[in-house]
Amino acid sequence: MKTSYGWLLFYHGADHRRVYRIGVALLDLRAPQKVLARAEEPVLEPEEAYEREGQVPNVVFTCGAVERDGRYIVYYGAADTVIAAATVAQEEILEWAASVTR
């Protein structure tokens, strides 16, 4: 999503134990192949039973995100079994973006 700080990207990745988590990155507006910053910690990781148990356990993966009423809604798959949504205050993410672009 376009912000004044850059393109905001929610993405997923796996560790060596095949646990998938969702992170957030900020990409340059004019050259989006340039990563300006990545959050050091995941913004979402498998915690709930429906995220930890299923066809593929310990997995949350992004399926899209939207801005609505001052929040980001991140749609995600969980354990290859269900679709869910998580929200975060837009202000919280934009404060992070501002801090990493100073």
N, CA and C atoms as a LAMMPS dump frame, in Angstrom:
ITEM: TIMESTEP
0
ITEM: NUMBER OF ATOMS
306
ITEM: BOX BOUNDS ff ff ff
-5.0000000000000000e+02 5.0000000000000000e+02
-5.0000000000000000e+02 5.0000000000000000e+02
-5.0000000000000000e+02 5.0000000000000000e+02
ITEM: ATOMS id mol type element x y z
1 1 1 N 0.829 -1.157 0
2 1 2 C 0 0 0
3 1 3 C 0.883 1.232 0
4 2 1 N 0.443 2.228 -0.731
5 2 2 C 1.233 3.447 -0.832
6 2 3 C 1.071 4.29 0.421
7 3 1 N 2.206 4.713 0.987
8 3 2 C 2.215 5.635 2.121
9 3 3 C 3.17 6.769 1.771
10 4 1 N 3.189 7.791 2.568
11 4 2 C 4.121 8.895 2.316
12 4 3 C 5.572 8.482 2.557
13 5 1 N 5.787 7.355 3.224
14 5 2 C 7.136 6.873 3.53
15 5 3 C 7.652 5.86 2.516
16 6 1 N 6.742 5.269 1.761
17 6 2 C 7.112 4.241 0.787
18 6 3 C 5.976 3.241 0.65
19 7 1 N 6.203 2.213 -0.145
20 7 2 C 5.221 1.144 -0.3
21 7 3 C 5.286 0.234 0.916
22 8 1 N 4.157 0.032 1.542
23 8 2 C 4.066 -0.845 2.703
24 8 3 C 3.694 -2.236 2.218
25 9 1 N 4.469 -3.202 2.628
26 9 2 C 4.274 -4.571 2.163
27 9 3 C 4.175 -5.525 3.343
28 10 1 N 3.06 -6.245 3.425
29 10 2 C 2.939 -7.353 4.366
30 10 3 C 3.332 -8.597 3.587
31 11 1 N 4.234 -9.391 4.127
32 11 2 C 4.751 -10.567 3.42
33 11 3 C 4.9 -11.718 4.411
34 12 1 N 5.121 -12.896 3.891
35 12 2 C 5.347 -14.032 4.793
36 12 3 C 6.637 -14.75 4.409
37 13 1 N 7.183 -15.432 5.385
38 13 2 C 8.404 -16.198 5.185
39 13 3 C 8.474 -17.289 6.232
40 14 1 N 9.34 -18.256 5.983
41 14 2 C 9.462 -19.407 6.883
42 14 3 C 10.865 -19.466 7.472
43 15 1 N 10.954 -20.035 8.666
44 15 2 C 12.259 -20.26 9.266
45 15 3 C 12.725 -21.688 8.951
46 16 1 N 13.844 -22.086 9.511
47 16 2 C 14.421 -23.404 9.221
48 16 3 C 13.551 -24.559 9.719
49 17 1 N 12.594 -24.257 10.634
50 17 2 C 11.687 -25.299 11.124
51 17 3 C 10.356 -25.296 10.362
52 18 1 N 10.285 -24.488 9.312
53 18 2 C 9.099 -24.36 8.466
54 18 3 C 7.91 -23.744 9.188
55 19 1 N 8.193 -22.819 10.106
56 19 2 C 7.148 -22.031 10.746
57 19 3 C 7.025 -20.735 9.936
58 20 1 N 5.833 -20.489 9.416
59 20 2 C 5.59 -19.301 8.605
60 20 3 C 5.046 -18.174 9.47
61 21 1 N 5.598 -16.976 9.259
62 21 2 C 5.184 -15.779 9.986
63 21 3 C 4.964 -14.649 8.991
64 22 1 N 4.255 -13.617 9.433
65 22 2 C 4.013 -12.455 8.581
66 22 3 C 4.852 -11.296 9.087
67 23 1 N 5.53 -10.645 8.16
68 23 2 C 6.348 -9.485 8.474
69 23 3 C 5.867 -8.274 7.697
70 24 1 N 6.518 -7.156 7.938
71 24 2 C 6.19 -5.927 7.223
72 24 3 C 7.492 -5.295 6.743
73 25 1 N 7.423 -4.761 5.525
74 25 2 C 8.589 -4.108 4.925
75 25 3 C 8.141 -2.793 4.305
76 26 1 N 9.101 -1.926 4.089
77 26 2 C 8.859 -0.645 3.444
78 26 3 C 9.752 -0.572 2.218
79 27 1 N 9.144 -0.323 1.063
80 27 2 C 9.868 -0.256 -0.201
81 27 3 C 9.88 1.169 -0.719
82 28 1 N 10.912 1.521 -1.458
83 28 2 C 11.052 2.851 -2.039
84 28 3 C 9.91 3.122 -3.015
85 29 1 N 9.333 4.324 -2.969
86 29 2 C 8.208 4.662 -3.846
87 29 3 C 8.589 4.665 -5.317
88 30 1 N 9.758 5.18 -5.641
89 30 2 C 10.167 5.283 -7.053
90 30 3 C 10.878 4.043 -7.561
91 31 1 N 11.502 3.312 -6.674
92 31 2 C 12.222 2.09 -7.054
93 31 3 C 11.823 0.989 -6.076
94 32 1 N 10.638 0.392 -6.261
95 32 2 C 10.127 -0.562 -5.268
96 32 3 C 10.984 -1.815 -5.087
97 33 1 N 11.942 -2.037 -5.968
98 33 2 C 12.853 -3.163 -5.762
99 33 3 C 13.85 -2.87 -4.635
100 34 1 N 13.89 -1.603 -4.192
101 34 2 C 14.782 -1.193 -3.107
102 34 3 C 14.038 -1.281 -1.777
103 35 1 N 14.505 -2.151 -0.898
104 35 2 C 13.908 -2.313 0.428
105 35 3 C 14.5 -1.255 1.357
106 36 1 N 13.649 -0.382 1.866
107 36 2 C 14.107 0.656 2.789
108 36 3 C 14.263 0.107 4.197
109 37 1 N 13.34 -0.772 4.589
110 37 2 C 13.393 -1.327 5.943
111 37 3 C 12.488 -2.545 6.04
112 38 1 N 12.835 -3.418 6.981
113 38 2 C 11.989 -4.551 7.357
114 38 3 C 11.894 -4.551 8.87
115 39 1 N 10.698 -4.832 9.376
116 39 2 C 10.541 -4.908 10.826
117 39 3 C 11.39 -6.068 11.344
118 40 1 N 12.019 -5.869 12.48
119 40 2 C 12.883 -6.907 13.045
120 40 3 C 12.104 -8.11 13.535
121 41 1 N 10.882 -7.882 13.99
122 41 2 C 10.044 -8.96 14.514
123 41 3 C 8.821 -9.15 13.629
124 42 1 N 8.291 -10.36 13.572
125 42 2 C 7.065 -10.585 12.805
126 42 3 C 5.897 -9.785 13.395
127 43 1 N 4.941 -9.446 12.53
128 43 2 C 3.744 -8.778 13.025
129 43 3 C 2.648 -9.797 13.343
130 44 1 N 2.805 -11.02 12.848
131 44 2 C 1.861 -12.087 13.16
132 44 3 C 2.583 -13.42 13.043
133 45 1 N 2.356 -14.287 14.019
134 45 2 C 2.929 -15.626 13.969
135 45 3 C 1.899 -16.622 14.49
136 46 1 N 2.044 -17.897 14.156
137 46 2 C 1.051 -18.884 14.592
138 46 3 C 0.998 -18.988 16.111
139 47 1 N -0.168 -18.679 16.665
140 47 2 C -0.377 -18.778 18.103
141 47 3 C -1.664 -19.525 18.418
142 48 1 N -2.715 -19.223 17.683
143 48 2 C -4.014 -19.837 17.926
144 48 3 C -4.028 -21.275 17.414
145 49 1 N -4.921 -22.088 17.964
146 49 2 C -5.007 -23.495 17.552
147 49 3 C -5.241 -23.622 16.049
148 50 1 N -6.103 -22.777 15.476
149 50 2 C -6.382 -22.864 14.036
150 50 3 C -5.194 -22.44 13.173
151 51 1 N -4.198 -21.788 13.756
152 51 2 C -2.969 -21.417 13.043
153 51 3 C -1.889 -22.485 13.225
154 52 1 N -1.952 -23.196 14.328
155 52 2 C -0.93 -24.192 14.662
156 52 3 C -1.296 -25.599 14.216
157 53 1 N -2.602 -25.879 14.067
158 53 2 C -3.054 -27.234 13.741
159 53 3 C -3.907 -27.209 12.48
160 54 1 N -3.574 -28.088 11.53
161 54 2 C -4.331 -28.158 10.285
162 54 3 C -3.567 -28.957 9.262
163 55 1 N -3.909 -28.733 7.989
164 55 2 C -3.228 -29.468 6.92
165 55 3 C -1.721 -29.269 6.964
166 56 1 N -1.308 -28.025 7.142
167 56 2 C 0.116 -27.693 7.289
168 56 3 C 0.238 -26.879 8.577
169 57 1 N 0.76 -27.454 9.646
170 57 2 C 0.773 -26.769 10.939
171 57 3 C 1.766 -25.612 11.003
172 58 1 N 1.492 -24.702 11.936
173 58 2 C 2.381 -23.571 12.24
174 58 3 C 2.617 -22.66 11.044
175 59 1 N 1.493 -22.295 10.397
176 59 2 C 1.597 -21.466 9.194
177 59 3 C 0.577 -20.334 9.236
178 60 1 N 1.06 -19.101 9.027
179 60 2 C 0.214 -17.969 8.667
180 60 3 C 0.859 -17.337 7.441
181 61 1 N 0.048 -17.078 6.41
182 61 2 C 0.591 -16.504 5.182
183 61 3 C -0.371 -15.458 4.636
184 62 1 N 0.187 -14.395 4.106
185 62 2 C -0.612 -13.265 3.645
186 62 3 C -1.441 -13.622 2.422
187 63 1 N -2.643 -13.055 2.406
188 63 2 C -3.55 -13.204 1.267
189 63 3 C -4.018 -11.846 0.762
190 64 1 N -3.562 -10.775 1.388
191 64 2 C -3.946 -9.433 0.972
192 64 3 C -4.143 -8.545 2.181
193 65 1 N -4.225 -7.25 1.916
194 65 2 C -4.428 -6.282 2.994
195 65 3 C -5.16 -5.075 2.433
196 66 1 N -5.942 -4.423 3.29
197 66 2 C -6.662 -3.211 2.911
198 66 3 C -6.565 -2.2 4.045
199 67 1 N -6.787 -0.933 3.703
200 67 2 C -6.88 0.137 4.691
201 67 3 C -8.358 0.415 4.917
202 68 1 N -8.761 0.524 6.176
203 68 2 C -10.158 0.839 6.46
204 68 3 C -10.281 1.446 7.858
205 69 1 N -10.9 2.6 7.912
206 69 2 C -11.194 3.258 9.19
207 69 3 C -9.976 3.362 10.103
208 70 1 N -8.848 3.775 9.539
209 70 2 C -7.643 3.985 10.348
210 70 3 C -6.924 2.714 10.759
211 71 1 N -7.265 1.603 10.111
212 71 2 C -6.629 0.317 10.44
213 71 3 C -6.213 -0.37 9.146
214 72 1 N -5.215 -1.216 9.261
215 72 2 C -4.896 -2.146 8.178
216 72 3 C -5.529 -3.479 8.549
217 73 1 N -6.243 -4.051 7.619
218 73 2 C -6.805 -5.385 7.797
219 73 3 C -5.98 -6.314 6.92
220 74 1 N -5.347 -7.284 7.536
221 74 2 C -4.507 -8.241 6.811
222 74 3 C -5.251 -9.575 6.776
223 75 1 N -5.565 -10.008 5.57
224 75 2 C -6.209 -11.31 5.398
225 75 3 C -5.114 -12.352 5.273
226 76 1 N -5.298 -13.488 5.95
227 76 2 C -4.236 -14.479 5.931
228 76 3 C -4.79 -15.895 5.999
229 77 1 N -4.031 -16.807 5.448
230 77 2 C -4.351 -18.219 5.556
231 77 3 C -3.682 -18.76 6.8
232 78 1 N -4.328 -19.756 7.411
233 78 2 C -3.788 -20.338 8.641
234 78 3 C -3.803 -21.856 8.531
235 79 1 N -2.621 -22.45 8.698
236 79 2 C -2.438 -23.908 8.693
237 79 3 C -3.01 -24.556 7.432
238 80 1 N -3.057 -23.795 6.33
239 80 2 C -3.607 -24.284 5.057
240 80 3 C -5.002 -24.876 5.225
241 81 1 N -5.745 -24.344 6.214
242 81 2 C -7.066 -24.883 6.523
243 81 3 C -8.148 -23.799 6.534
244 82 1 N -7.822 -22.605 7.029
245 82 2 C -8.81 -21.538 7.16
246 82 3 C -8.235 -20.213 6.659
247 83 1 N -9.142 -19.265 6.415
248 83 2 C -8.775 -17.884 6.113
249 83 3 C -9.185 -17.053 7.322
250 84 1 N -8.344 -16.105 7.699
251 84 2 C -8.627 -15.261 8.857
252 84 3 C -8.255 -13.819 8.525
253 85 1 N -8.511 -12.923 9.448
254 85 2 C -8.128 -11.527 9.289
255 85 3 C -7.582 -11.017 10.616
256 86 1 N -6.575 -10.185 10.51
257 86 2 C -5.988 -9.536 11.684
258 86 3 C -5.961 -8.04 11.401
259 87 1 N -6.046 -7.232 12.441
260 87 2 C -6.005 -5.787 12.238
261 87 3 C -4.891 -5.167 13.072
262 88 1 N -4.413 -4.05 12.565
263 88 2 C -3.413 -3.267 13.284
264 88 3 C -3.714 -1.803 12.987
265 89 1 N -3.517 -0.951 13.973
266 89 2 C -3.752 0.484 13.787
267 89 3 C -2.791 1.022 12.742
268 90 1 N -3.335 1.751 11.785
269 90 2 C -2.517 2.358 10.743
270 90 3 C -1.45 3.249 11.372
271 91 1 N -1.817 3.976 12.408
272 91 2 C -0.884 4.866 13.102
273 91 3 C 0.34 4.11 13.626
274 92 1 N 0.126 2.926 14.16
275 92 2 C 1.233 2.127 14.697
276 92 3 C 2.233 1.759 13.605
277 93 1 N 1.72 1.334 12.48
278 93 2 C 2.607 0.954 11.368
279 93 3 C 3.289 2.183 10.784
280 94 1 N 2.566 3.277 10.649
281 94 2 C 3.159 4.488 10.071
282 94 3 C 4.188 5.109 11.013
283 95 1 N 4.009 4.977 12.32
284 95 2 C 5.043 5.432 13.26
285 95 3 C 6.323 4.638 13.053
286 96 1 N 6.188 3.31 12.852
287 96 2 C 7.358 2.478 12.56
288 96 3 C 8.007 2.954 11.254
289 97 1 N 7.196 3.178 10.209
290 97 2 C 7.729 3.614 8.923
291 97 3 C 8.476 4.944 9.059
292 98 1 N 7.916 5.864 9.813
293 98 2 C 8.577 7.158 10.021
294 98 3 C 9.902 6.988 10.743
295 99 1 N 9.926 6.084 11.724
296 99 2 C 11.163 5.898 12.514
297 99 3 C 12.278 5.269 11.689
298 100 1 N 11.954 4.435 10.727
299 100 2 C 13.009 3.758 9.958
300 100 3 C 13.457 4.567 8.752
301 101 1 N 12.752 5.668 8.44
302 101 2 C 13.159 6.472 7.288
303 101 3 C 13.814 7.791 7.702
304 102 1 N 14.039 7.971 8.978
305 102 2 C 14.69 9.215 9.447
306 102 3 C 16.15 9.216 9.114
